[in-house]
Structures are given as C-alpha cells and as structure tokens.
C-alpha cells in the first residue's frame, strides 16, 4: 500500500522526486501509519481545497486496507 500512496502523490505534484513515504507499523501489525512528505511548494496540491484531495487519498487507502483487514492512517507533512 506504500506504493499506492507514492503513486497518488507523484501523480499530483510537480516535483515527483521529492515524494517520500515512511511506514510506521503497530506491534501486532494490525495498524499502519503512512507519513507522506512532499516539497513545500507541492503541499497545497496534495492537500487540495478544504482538504478534499487529502481526504480522497485517505479514503482510497482505507479501502485498500479493508481488504487486508488492517487499520491505516495517512499523515501529510511534518
């Protein structure tokens, strides 16, 4: 699912080389937090107006996680 987050972010930003995704997993592997980092000038594109793009990315990630029976969260920026 890390690849899904990277693909979505790289499709939106102007500087796809600056996209980084870090993964933080729970002890039992039942939850995962994805930390998405992009260039400062691309932050607005990833978040979108009123957070719509960020919410859409989170929704797609949660759909993929439901199939694997885990809980996920997406943090954007610092």
Beta strands, then each sheet from edge to edge (+ up, - down):
strand 1: 20-25
strand 2: 31-37
strand 3: 71-76
sheet 1: 1+ 2- 3-
end
